[in-house]
């Protein structure tokens, strides 16, 4: 008898795993219904067999929208202590996933510590780590080298990996023929594009896709099919390059499912508001309703310093239209590596977008906390309001920053608070503003 099955393999065999039980309880749904969705690939439960501290989450059809926090060091910012502070913040504010995008030096020490402590699922992009891990320049790296890094991340306990397998020579030809304002903005995609063009070889993650899947299956790692040709400005959205790669990703999705490897598909990017819903439907159709993981989309290109807001606007629309997983964007996007304050702003903005979409989609129980907040506001119970706030500390700090003469009001309206006035009249009391009592 096998020691373990992947989540998808177990679901196909009618076996309910411990992870499925936990996710079903979190989602307030019947575990057999969840198992059926996992078996079809419409829900993924990223759960590496070596990630012992994991609190499993489900991503996909009918489930709450999840969010991911990106962090990690770069050559210009190598402070692992700060990155661990960001990890603590992501966990404290309820991010369901953390991606370690470190791209400098030997990153595995930090990643092992991250996996050891984090209840959130952990993702990586092996392509980012290849140069530092292998200590080779890009042109010197072989296809076998790339697979070696994938195996190393899998063994460490990474729950999902972004693999840019769709940017093959066919997709590149479409991209080059079409032309773009911003060309390629995916870091991993640009590195693979450079490697393919310099060596003349096919994308190794595409050419040796079956070998990649064998590694992922061994550790039950979910493949997150990266969108190397995602639009990096609104003028490039829904172009031939993006759609050509998406078609490849649809085929790669089915090949992964055939090997019982769970799949998420990544999506844009920068995109005008009016294109978002159609893109979500197109992806779901071409990729067979696999869970969709989107960066933003950012709905305008002119808000550096505020891109957490442009992303949250697009993310709310995307998730309402079918996206299942939102990658946060911070105010530092396009400008620098985010600090802890940027990370917090990005998390809160993304949580707002995800929760707003869950309400719009009618996710069971999504409105409950909003109703509790409304009841607390009706009673002018400030302590209760702070309890239900996404950011209780900020809500309390704002309220207490301007002292009020009467505790049950705020400094905006004072005694002319509409809620106070209405409550007093309905209780049969007299409302007076000019006489101090």
N, C-alpha and C positions, 0 to 999 in steps of 0.2 A: 504493500500500500504506500502511496506517495506521502512524503512528510508534509507537504503543503500544496495547495493549489493557488494560482493567481486568483484575484477577486473575480475576474471575468470567467475563468475556467470553472471555479466553484459555482458561480451563478448559473452557468450553462448546464451544470450537472444537478442543479436543484439543491445545492449545499449552502446553507446560511452561515456565513462566517461571523466571528465576533465583531469584526469591523462593520459588517452590514447591520448587526443588531444595534450598535452604538449610533450609527448614522440614522437609522430608522427612528430611534428614540429622539434624537436631536431634531429631526424633521417632522416629528409627530405624524408618522405615516406607517402603514402596515409593512412589515419587513418583507413579506412575499412580493408586494408590489415593487418595493425597492430592488429586490433580487431580479425581478423580471427586467427592469430598466438597465441594471448592470449587465445582464446577459446579452441584451441588445446593443450595448455600447452607448446608450443614451445617458447613462450616469457613470461617472468614474469615481472610484474611491482610491486615490493615490495613497499607497501604504506599503513602503518598502519593508521587507521582512526584517531588516536590520535597524529600523527606526523604532526603538523600544519605548521612547517617551511620547510617541504620537497619540494625539486624540483625533481619531479619524473623522474626516469630513467627506460629504458627497458633493459632487459638482455635476449639474446637468438638469435634465427635464423635470419640471415639477418641484425642484428643490429651491431653497433660498439662495439668492445670489451671493457668491463668496468674493472676497477681495484678497489680493496679493500685495505684499510689501517687498520692494527691491532694496537691497543694500549690498555692501561689499566694498573692498578697497580698490584703489587705482594707483598707478605709478606716482601720481601727484598728491595722493592723500592715503597714507598707509597706517592709519590709527585704528587698530583692531579693537581697542578699548571703546572708542566711540561707536564702532559698528555693533558691539555687543550691547551698548546702551540702546541703540536703535532696535535691536532684537527684543530687549525687555519692553520697550515701548510698544512695539507691534503686538506682542503677546498681551500686554495690559489692556490695549484698546480693541482686542478681539479680532485681529487679522487672522484669517484661516490659513494663510500660506505666507512663506517667506522665501524669496529667491536670493541666493548668494551669487552675485554677479562679479565677484572678485576677479580681477584680470591681471594681477601683478604678483610675481614671485610664487613661493610655495604656499598655496592657500588651504591645503588640506587640514592643517592644524586647527584653524578657525572653523572650518566646515565640520570637523568632527565634534568640536565643542558645541557648535550650533545644533547639530543633530542630537547630541546627548541631552541637551536641556530643553529643546523646543517641542511643545505639544502641537504646534502648527506644522503642517506639512512643508517639506523643504524641497525647493526646486533649484536647478542649476542649468547653466548653458556650457556644456563641456568644451565647445569651440572657444569660449573666452579663456578657458584655463589651459588650453593645449600648449601655448607657447611657453608660459611660465612653468608648467608641470614638466614638460619635456625638455626645456632649456634648448629649444631649437628655433631657428628662424622659420618663418612661414613656408618658404620654398623648400626647406629641408624636411618638412613633416610629411610622412607617408600616410596612406589610407590606414595601414595597420596601427600607426601611432594614434590616429584619431580614435579608433576603436579601443585602444588601450586606456585612454582617458575616460571614455564612457564606462568601461568596466570598473575603473578606480572609483568613480563617483557612485556607481551602483553598489559596490562593496561597502562603501562608507555609510550608506543608508539613505541616499537621496530618494525622495518619493516620486518626483517627476523631473524630466529633463526636456529642455527645449532642444530639439534636433532639427536643423534646417535642411531637411531631406528633399524639399520640394523645389529648391532652386537648382534644377538640373539644366543641362544644355538647352533643352527645348524652351524652358521658361526664360533663360537668359537671352535667347534669340529674340523672343517676343519683347523683352525689356529693351534690348539694344535697338531693335527695329522701330519701336514706338517713340523712344526718347522721353526724357522726363525733366521737369524743372529741378527736382531735388535728387535725382538718381537714387542710390540705395542708402537708406539711413539706418538699417539694421546693422548693428556692430558685427554679429555673427555672420549675417548674410554678406556683408561687404568682405569679410575675411575669406569666406568660401568662394565668393565671386573672384577675388584676387587669386586665390589658389588655383581655381579652375582655369582662369585665363592665362596664368603664368606657366602652369604645367601642361595644359592641353588635355588634362584628364577629366573624367566625369566626376561630379560631386561624390565623394567617397561615402557619404551617408545615404545617398541614393543608390549607388552601385552596389554597396554591401549592406543594403537595408535589412536583408534577412539575418545577417550576422548581428547587426545592431539589435534587432528584435529578440534574438536568442539571448543576448546579454540581459536585456530588460526583463524578459520573462523569467529568467533565473532568479531575479531578486524582486519580482513583481513591481517594477518601476513603470509608471505611466509615461507614455511618450506624449510630449506636447509639441505638436508639429509646428515648427516656427515659420512665420511669414516673413521670409527674408526680403521679399519685394513689397512689403507694406508701404503705403504712401506716407511720405515724410512731410507733405504739405497738402493742403486741400486741393490744389490744382492737379495733383497726381492721383487722386483717389479713383477707384474703380476703372483703372486703365488696363491695357492688355497684359502688362507684366503681372499685376496683382491677380487678375483673373486666371492667367495661364498657370501661375503657381498654385492657385486655389484648386484648379482641376487636378493637378498632380497630387495635392494633399488629399483629395477625395479618394483617389485610388490607393494611396498609402494608408489611409484610415482602414479600408477594408482588409488590406494585407496584414495590418497589425492585429485586427480582430480575429483573423483566421488563425493567428498564433496565440490567441488569448491574452494579448497585450492591450491594456486599456489605453484610450486615446483622448487627448484634448487637441483642438485645432485653434491656432492663434490667428488673430485678425487685426485689422487696422486700429491704430494709426491716426492719421489726420484725415478728416472727412467733414464735408458740409452737412449741416443738420438734415437737409432734405434727402440725403443719400443713405443715411444710417439704417433705417428700417429695411430698405431693399437689400442692403448688403448682408444684414443678419439673416434674412430669409434665403438669400442666394447661398450663403455659406452652409446653412442647415440643409438645404436641398442637395448641394453638390457633395457635402461631407456626411451625408446619411444621418443627420441629426446628432452627430457627435457633439459633446460639450464644447462650447465656444468661449475662448479666452481672449479678451480684447484689451488693448492698451488705449485707454480713452474711450472712444475716439476724441481727439482734440478738434473742436469745431471752428476754431479760427487760429491763425498763425501769428497774431500780433500781440499776444499777451504774456511775454516772458516776465516771470515773477508772479504770475497769476494762473499758470497753466494747470494748477490743481482745480481751478474753477472751470476752465474750458474743458478739462477732462471729465469733471463730474457731470457737466451738462450732457456731454456726449455719452458718457457711461450710463446715465439714467435712461436715456432714449434707447441705447443699444440693448440694455438688459430688459427693458420693457418689450422690445421687439424680438427677444430670443437669446441674447448673450447670457451666459451662465456664470462667468468668472471675470472680474474686473481687476486689471493691474493698476494699482494706484499711480498717480503722477503727483509730484511735489511742486511747490513754488520754484524750486531750483532747476526744474527741467529746462534743458537747452542752455543752462548757465554754468552749473558747477555740481560737484557731488553734494547731495543734500546733507545738512546737519540734522541734529535731533529735532529741532523746532520745525524744520521743513518736513521731516518724516511725520510728525504729529499732524500737521496741517493736511498732508496728503492722505493720511489714513482717515481722518474725519470726513474730508470731502468725498472720498471713495465710499465710506460707509453710508453717507447720506444718499449718494446715488444708488447704491445697492438696495438700501431699505425703501427708497421711493419707488424703485422698480418692482420690488416684491409686493408692495401695496397695490400698484397698478396691475400686476399679474394675478392678484387674488391668491397669493401664497397663504396657505392656512396659518392663521395666527399672526400674520404680519402686522395687522392693525392693532393688536392687543396693547402693545406698549404705548402707542399713540393715544389710545382711549384712556389709558391710565394717566398719561400726562394731562390730557384734557380734563379729567376728573379732578386732578390735583390743582390745575389752574382755576377750575370752577370754585374750588374751596379756598383758593389763594393760599395753598399750603406749599410754601417755598421749599422746605426740606424735601418734600415728596417730589417736587419738580426737579430738584437737583439730582435726585436718585435716578430718575428716568432719562436724564439728559445724556446724549452721546459723550459729551465732555463735561462732567459734573464740576470739575475744578474751574473751568473757564466761566461756566454759567454762574457759579457762586461768586467768583471774583468780580464779574461785571455787576452783579446785583449789589454787592456790598461796597463797590467803589464810590457810589454816591449815596450817603446815608439818607434815610427817609424818616419823616416824622411819625409815620404809622407803619408798623412792620408788615401789615397785610397788603401794602401797595408797593409800587416801584416808583422811581423818580421820574418816569416818563409822564404819568398822569396824576400821581399822588392821590388825594382823596376823590379826584374826578375819575378814578378808574371805573371803566364801564362794568366790569364784573362785580366790583364792590357795590356800585349803585344799584344794579339789577338785583343782586342778592338781597340787599337791604329792603328794597321795595317788595319783593316776593315774600320776605319774612315779616311784612307789615310794619317796617320801621320807617322813620322819617329821615330823609336825606337833607343834610345841611352842610353848606360849604363855608359860610361866612362867620360862623360862630364856633369858637374853640370850645370843646367839651373837656 
